[in-house]
Each structure stands twice: as C-alpha cells, then as structure tokens.
Amino acid sequence: MPTDTILAIVPVILLFAFFAATMVWADIYSRKQ
C-alpha cells in the first residue's frame, strides 16, 4: 500500500476509534449514574 494512502487512512481510523471510545465511555458513565 502506498505511503500516501496510509497517511490518508490513519486519521480516519483514529477519528473512528476516538468516536467509538467516546460512545462506550458515555454508555458506561450513564449506567453508573
């Protein structure tokens, strides 16, 4: 895979991972309340 393709995909993966982690954290946090 070309380097520029990897550089284009990595930010998308990081953004998706951050979004997923936020959703999971919010779900756990709301259940504790």
mmCIF file as Biopython writes it, N, C-alpha, C and O atoms, coordinates in Angstrom:
data_model
#
loop_
_atom_site.group_PDB
_atom_site.id
_atom_site.type_symbol
_atom_site.label_atom_id
_atom_site.label_alt_id
_atom_site.label_comp_id
_atom_site.label_asym_id
_atom_site.label_entity_id
_atom_site.label_seq_id
_atom_site.pdbx_PDB_ins_code
_atom_site.Cartn_x
_atom_site.Cartn_y
_atom_site.Cartn_z
_atom_site.occupancy
_atom_site.B_iso_or_equiv
_atom_site.auth_seq_id
_atom_site.auth_asym_id
_atom_site.pdbx_PDB_model_num
ATOM 1   N N  . MET A ? 1  ? 0.852   -1.194 0.000  1.0 0.0 1  A 1 
ATOM 2   C CA . MET A ? 1  ? 0.000   0.000  0.000  1.0 0.0 1  A 1 
ATOM 3   C C  . MET A ? 1  ? 0.890   1.248  0.000  1.0 0.0 1  A 1 
ATOM 4   O O  . MET A ? 1  ? 1.846   1.328  0.771  1.0 0.0 1  A 1 
ATOM 5   N N  . PRO A ? 2  ? 0.580   2.206  -0.852 1.0 0.0 2  A 1 
ATOM 6   C CA . PRO A ? 2  ? 1.408   3.427  -0.924 1.0 0.0 2  A 1 
ATOM 7   C C  . PRO A ? 2  ? 1.381   4.203  0.383  1.0 0.0 2  A 1 
ATOM 8   O O  . PRO A ? 2  ? 0.427   4.113  1.156  1.0 0.0 2  A 1 
ATOM 9   N N  . THR A ? 3  ? 2.434   4.960  0.616  1.0 0.0 3  A 1 
ATOM 10  C CA . THR A ? 3  ? 2.538   5.722  1.865  1.0 0.0 3  A 1 
ATOM 11  C C  . THR A ? 3  ? 1.441   6.770  1.968  1.0 0.0 3  A 1 
ATOM 12  O O  . THR A ? 3  ? 0.879   6.976  3.044  1.0 0.0 3  A 1 
ATOM 13  N N  . ASP A ? 4  ? 1.129   7.439  0.850  1.0 0.0 4  A 1 
ATOM 14  C CA . ASP A ? 4  ? 0.105   8.489  0.899  1.0 0.0 4  A 1 
ATOM 15  C C  . ASP A ? 4  ? -1.273  7.923  1.225  1.0 0.0 4  A 1 
ATOM 16  O O  . ASP A ? 4  ? -2.101  8.600  1.834  1.0 0.0 4  A 1 
ATOM 17  N N  . THR A ? 5  ? -1.514  6.683  0.818  1.0 0.0 5  A 1 
ATOM 18  C CA . THR A ? 5  ? -2.791  6.049  1.141  1.0 0.0 5  A 1 
ATOM 19  C C  . THR A ? 5  ? -2.886  5.784  2.640  1.0 0.0 5  A 1 
ATOM 20  O O  . THR A ? 5  ? -3.931  6.001  3.252  1.0 0.0 5  A 1 
ATOM 21  N N  . ILE A ? 6  ? -1.782  5.312  3.226  1.0 0.0 6  A 1 
ATOM 22  C CA . ILE A ? 6  ? -1.740  5.057  4.665  1.0 0.0 6  A 1 
ATOM 23  C C  . ILE A ? 6  ? -1.939  6.360  5.432  1.0 0.0 6  A 1 
ATOM 24  O O  . ILE A ? 6  ? -2.677  6.403  6.415  1.0 0.0 6  A 1 
ATOM 25  N N  . LEU A ? 7  ? -1.276  7.419  4.976  1.0 0.0 7  A 1 
ATOM 26  C CA . LEU A ? 7  ? -1.400  8.716  5.642  1.0 0.0 7  A 1 
ATOM 27  C C  . LEU A ? 7  ? -2.822  9.256  5.549  1.0 0.0 7  A 1 
ATOM 28  O O  . LEU A ? 7  ? -3.252  10.032 6.402  1.0 0.0 7  A 1 
ATOM 29  N N  . ALA A ? 8  ? -3.548  8.848  4.517  1.0 0.0 8  A 1 
ATOM 30  C CA . ALA A ? 8  ? -4.927  9.303  4.362  1.0 0.0 8  A 1 
ATOM 31  C C  . ALA A ? 8  ? -5.880  8.475  5.225  1.0 0.0 8  A 1 
ATOM 32  O O  . ALA A ? 8  ? -6.902  8.981  5.688  1.0 0.0 8  A 1 
ATOM 33  N N  . ILE A ? 9  ? -5.541  7.201  5.440  1.0 0.0 9  A 1 
ATOM 34  C CA . ILE A ? 9  ? -6.421  6.301  6.188  1.0 0.0 9  A 1 
ATOM 35  C C  . ILE A ? 9  ? -6.238  6.442  7.703  1.0 0.0 9  A 1 
ATOM 36  O O  . ILE A ? 9  ? -7.209  6.363  8.455  1.0 0.0 9  A 1 
ATOM 37  N N  . VAL A ? 10 ? -4.998  6.649  8.147  1.0 0.0 10 A 1 
ATOM 38  C CA . VAL A ? 10 ? -4.710  6.715  9.585  1.0 0.0 10 A 1 
ATOM 39  C C  . VAL A ? 10 ? -5.571  7.737  10.328 1.0 0.0 10 A 1 
ATOM 40  O O  . VAL A ? 10 ? -6.136  7.385  11.363 1.0 0.0 10 A 1 
ATOM 41  N N  . PRO A ? 11 ? -5.704  8.983  9.861  1.0 0.0 11 A 1 
ATOM 42  C CA . PRO A ? 11 ? -6.554  9.944  10.588 1.0 0.0 11 A 1 
ATOM 43  C C  . PRO A ? 11 ? -8.006  9.490  10.684 1.0 0.0 11 A 1 
ATOM 44  O O  . PRO A ? 11 ? -8.675  9.742  11.685 1.0 0.0 11 A 1 
ATOM 45  N N  . VAL A ? 12 ? -8.489  8.821  9.639  1.0 0.0 12 A 1 
ATOM 46  C CA . VAL A ? 12 ? -9.872  8.334  9.657  1.0 0.0 12 A 1 
ATOM 47  C C  . VAL A ? 12 ? -10.036 7.252  10.720 1.0 0.0 12 A 1 
ATOM 48  O O  . VAL A ? 12 ? -11.026 7.236  11.452 1.0 0.0 12 A 1 
ATOM 49  N N  . ILE A ? 13 ? -9.060  6.348  10.801 1.0 0.0 13 A 1 
ATOM 50  C CA . ILE A ? 13 ? -9.102  5.274  11.797 1.0 0.0 13 A 1 
ATOM 51  C C  . ILE A ? 13 ? -9.038  5.855  13.207 1.0 0.0 13 A 1 
ATOM 52  O O  . ILE A ? 13 ? -9.779  5.428  14.093 1.0 0.0 13 A 1 
ATOM 53  N N  . LEU A ? 14 ? -8.153  6.828  13.412 1.0 0.0 14 A 1 
ATOM 54  C CA . LEU A ? 14 ? -8.022  7.452  14.730 1.0 0.0 14 A 1 
ATOM 55  C C  . LEU A ? 14 ? -9.313  8.170  15.116 1.0 0.0 14 A 1 
ATOM 56  O O  . LEU A ? 14 ? -9.746  8.100  16.266 1.0 0.0 14 A 1 
ATOM 57  N N  . LEU A ? 15 ? -9.926  8.859  14.156 1.0 0.0 15 A 1 
ATOM 58  C CA . LEU A ? 15 ? -11.166 9.579  14.435 1.0 0.0 15 A 1 
ATOM 59  C C  . LEU A ? 15 ? -12.281 8.603  14.781 1.0 0.0 15 A 1 
ATOM 60  O O  . LEU A ? 15 ? -13.063 8.847  15.700 1.0 0.0 15 A 1 
ATOM 61  N N  . PHE A ? 16 ? -12.354 7.487  14.039 1.0 0.0 16 A 1 
ATOM 62  C CA . PHE A ? 16 ? -13.378 6.483  14.297 1.0 0.0 16 A 1 
ATOM 63  C C  . PHE A ? 16 ? -13.162 5.826  15.662 1.0 0.0 16 A 1 
ATOM 64  O O  . PHE A ? 16 ? -14.116 5.582  16.400 1.0 0.0 16 A 1 
ATOM 65  N N  . ALA A ? 17 ? -11.898 5.543  15.988 1.0 0.0 17 A 1 
ATOM 66  C CA . ALA A ? 17 ? -11.579 4.921  17.273 1.0 0.0 17 A 1 
ATOM 67  C C  . ALA A ? 17 ? -11.929 5.865  18.417 1.0 0.0 17 A 1 
ATOM 68  O O  . ALA A ? 17 ? -12.450 5.434  19.446 1.0 0.0 17 A 1 
ATOM 69  N N  . PHE A ? 18 ? -11.641 7.161  18.236 1.0 0.0 18 A 1 
ATOM 70  C CA . PHE A ? 18 ? -11.960 8.148  19.271 1.0 0.0 18 A 1 
ATOM 71  C C  . PHE A ? 18 ? -13.469 8.252  19.462 1.0 0.0 18 A 1 
ATOM 72  O O  . PHE A ? 18 ? -13.953 8.340  20.590 1.0 0.0 18 A 1 
ATOM 73  N N  . PHE A ? 19 ? -14.209 8.241  18.353 1.0 0.0 19 A 1 
ATOM 74  C CA . PHE A ? 19 ? -15.668 8.322  18.414 1.0 0.0 19 A 1 
ATOM 75  C C  . PHE A ? 19 ? -16.249 7.090  19.108 1.0 0.0 19 A 1 
ATOM 76  O O  . PHE A ? 19 ? -17.150 7.205  19.939 1.0 0.0 19 A 1 
ATOM 77  N N  . ALA A ? 20 ? -15.727 5.912  18.762 1.0 0.0 20 A 1 
ATOM 78  C CA . ALA A ? 20 ? -16.216 4.670  19.359 1.0 0.0 20 A 1 
ATOM 79  C C  . ALA A ? 20 ? -15.912 4.644  20.856 1.0 0.0 20 A 1 
ATOM 80  O O  . ALA A ? 20 ? -16.752 4.234  21.657 1.0 0.0 20 A 1 
ATOM 81  N N  . ALA A ? 21 ? -14.710 5.081  21.231 1.0 0.0 21 A 1 
ATOM 82  C CA . ALA A ? 21 ? -14.322 5.097  22.643 1.0 0.0 21 A 1 
ATOM 83  C C  . ALA A ? 21 ? -15.201 6.069  23.424 1.0 0.0 21 A 1 
ATOM 84  O O  . ALA A ? 21 ? -15.559 5.805  24.572 1.0 0.0 21 A 1 
ATOM 85  N N  . THR A ? 22 ? -15.546 7.191  22.800 1.0 0.0 22 A 1 
ATOM 86  C CA . THR A ? 22 ? -16.406 8.173  23.466 1.0 0.0 22 A 1 
ATOM 87  C C  . THR A ? 22 ? -17.802 7.607  23.687 1.0 0.0 22 A 1 
ATOM 88  O O  . THR A ? 22 ? -18.403 7.826  24.739 1.0 0.0 22 A 1 
ATOM 89  N N  . MET A ? 23 ? -18.318 6.885  22.708 1.0 0.0 23 A 1 
ATOM 90  C CA . MET A ? 23 ? -19.644 6.292  22.832 1.0 0.0 23 A 1 
ATOM 91  C C  . MET A ? 23 ? -19.665 5.239  23.937 1.0 0.0 23 A 1 
ATOM 92  O O  . MET A ? 23 ? -20.606 5.177  24.727 1.0 0.0 23 A 1 
ATOM 93  N N  . VAL A ? 24 ? -18.617 4.408  23.987 1.0 0.0 24 A 1 
ATOM 94  C CA . VAL A ? 24 ? -18.525 3.370  25.013 1.0 0.0 24 A 1 
ATOM 95  C C  . VAL A ? 24 ? -18.397 4.006  26.392 1.0 0.0 24 A 1 
ATOM 96  O O  . VAL A ? 24 ? -19.048 3.564  27.339 1.0 0.0 24 A 1 
ATOM 97  N N  . TRP A ? 25 ? -17.557 5.047  26.518 1.0 0.0 25 A 1 
ATOM 98  C CA . TRP A ? 25 ? -17.361 5.717  27.801 1.0 0.0 25 A 1 
ATOM 99  C C  . TRP A ? 25 ? -18.665 6.360  28.273 1.0 0.0 25 A 1 
ATOM 100 O O  . TRP A ? 25 ? -19.010 6.293  29.453 1.0 0.0 25 A 1 
ATOM 101 N N  . ALA A ? 26 ? -19.388 6.988  27.332 1.0 0.0 26 A 1 
ATOM 102 C CA . ALA A ? 26 ? -20.650 7.634  27.688 1.0 0.0 26 A 1 
ATOM 103 C C  . ALA A ? 26 ? -21.673 6.593  28.141 1.0 0.0 26 A 1 
ATOM 104 O O  . ALA A ? 26 ? -22.462 6.851  29.050 1.0 0.0 26 A 1 
ATOM 105 N N  . ASP A ? 27 ? -21.661 5.427  27.513 1.0 0.0 27 A 1 
ATOM 106 C CA . ASP A ? 27 ? -22.600 4.368  27.883 1.0 0.0 27 A 1 
ATOM 107 C C  . ASP A ? 27 ? -22.299 3.853  29.286 1.0 0.0 27 A 1 
ATOM 108 O O  . ASP A ? 27 ? -23.212 3.665  30.089 1.0 0.0 27 A 1 
ATOM 109 N N  . ILE A ? 28 ? -21.020 3.626  29.582 1.0 0.0 28 A 1 
ATOM 110 C CA . ILE A ? 28 ? -20.625 3.142  30.904 1.0 0.0 28 A 1 
ATOM 111 C C  . ILE A ? 28 ? -20.900 4.212  31.960 1.0 0.0 28 A 1 
ATOM 112 O O  . ILE A ? 28 ? -21.389 3.907  33.047 1.0 0.0 28 A 1 
ATOM 113 N N  . TYR A ? 29 ? -20.581 5.470  31.633 1.0 0.0 29 A 1 
ATOM 114 C CA . TYR A ? 29 ? -20.763 6.565  32.585 1.0 0.0 29 A 1 
ATOM 115 C C  . TYR A ? 29 ? -22.237 6.769  32.911 1.0 0.0 29 A 1 
ATOM 116 O O  . TYR A ? 29 ? -22.585 7.052  34.058 1.0 0.0 29 A 1 
ATOM 117 N N  . SER A ? 30 ? -23.108 6.627  31.908 1.0 0.0 30 A 1 
ATOM 118 C CA . SER A ? 30 ? -24.537 6.841  32.127 1.0 0.0 30 A 1 
ATOM 119 C C  . SER A ? 30 ? -25.132 5.707  32.966 1.0 0.0 30 A 1 
ATOM 120 O O  . SER A ? 30 ? -26.106 5.914  33.690 1.0 0.0 30 A 1 
ATOM 121 N N  . ARG A ? 31 ? -24.553 4.524  32.869 1.0 0.0 31 A 1 
ATOM 122 C CA . ARG A ? 31 ? -25.076 3.397  33.653 1.0 0.0 31 A 1 
ATOM 123 C C  . ARG A ? 31 ? -24.680 3.511  35.119 1.0 0.0 31 A 1 
ATOM 124 O O  . ARG A ? 31 ? -25.379 2.991  35.989 1.0 0.0 31 A 1 
ATOM 125 N N  . LYS A ? 32 ? -23.565 4.188  35.404 1.0 0.0 32 A 1 
ATOM 126 C CA . LYS A ? 32 ? -23.132 4.349  36.795 1.0 0.0 32 A 1 
ATOM 127 C C  . LYS A ? 32 ? -24.030 5.332  37.545 1.0 0.0 32 A 1 
ATOM 128 O O  . LYS A ? 32 ? -24.198 5.220  38.759 1.0 0.0 32 A 1 
ATOM 129 N N  . GLN A ? 33 ? -24.596 6.278  36.833 1.0 0.0 33 A 1 
ATOM 130 C CA . GLN A ? 33 ? -25.419 7.307  37.481 1.0 0.0 33 A 1 
ATOM 131 C C  . GLN A ? 33 ? -26.693 6.699  38.066 1.0 0.0 33 A 1 
ATOM 132 O O  . GLN A ? 33 ? -27.507 7.414  38.650 1.0 0.0 33 A 1 
#
